[in-house]
């Protein structure tokens, strides 16, 4: 074999080696891409399973809330279903937290448009302004003239508000003002001010459950009402009998149009987490003779 043939053979061997290396590189890329696709598909499948699990848990939480509301036979002095209930389902990686709150224990701002029988629009707005003044702690936390602004907003809209968050369309009203901080079910701001959602609602039938409402809500309903007089009024308003002092009877008559003895409308915030996937929803439920019905469903930020 001469020199020319040896050089030709070396060139052939070099080309074969280069071709082999290229094929190996291509195989490595293909195997890597296949492995990545398998891992990605697995993650997608796991996310889908977690999403499905969380969605089912949310529905289970709403059903649990509806069951608790349906079973509560609210009588004067009996606790309403407003406490947090935690349900553990499936495994340690899957849990549901249900928080139920009675909306009939709050002042419904929509009565400024459609007041209950026996209540005038002026009386309704005056009651709202007294309530806002009583919860404005420290003073100046709420925008000036907020009661008038809410009334004007509803009048301009021409229909009831569907959510309390609609009021953020009013200058100076923020999510923090309505709901407090974002981290807990009943958050408070650093200055101690609880969100207005503790006192205001848009979902009740307009009448306030006097057995569950906050004292500030009840005291706002009639001008000049104090804690001592309120106790006397509550003792007789649900069971009027005998002759009352004229001032107390007048308060009872004015307050009667605002209140009722029990609650029927509740909000349930349901939080569910499965693995690293979480979801948070709110349901508004109303209890009636035919059972508990769903009025509203909204998905919230986790």
Secondary structure, DSSP 8 states (H G I E B T S, - for coil): --HHHHHHHHHHHHHHHHHHHHHHHHHHHHHHHHHHHHHHHHHHHHHHHHHHHHHHHHHHHHHHHHHHHHH----TTS--S-SEEEEE-SSTTEEEEEEEEEGGGSEEGGGGTS--TT--HHHHHHHHHHHHHHH--STTSS-TTHHHHHHHHHHHHTS--SSGGGGGGSTT--HHHHH--SSSTT-B-TTS-B-GGGTEESSS-S-EETTTS-HHHHHTSSTT--HHHHHHHHHHHTS--S---HHHHHHHHHHHTTEESS--EEEEEEEEEETTEEEEEEEEEEEETTEEEEEEEEEE--
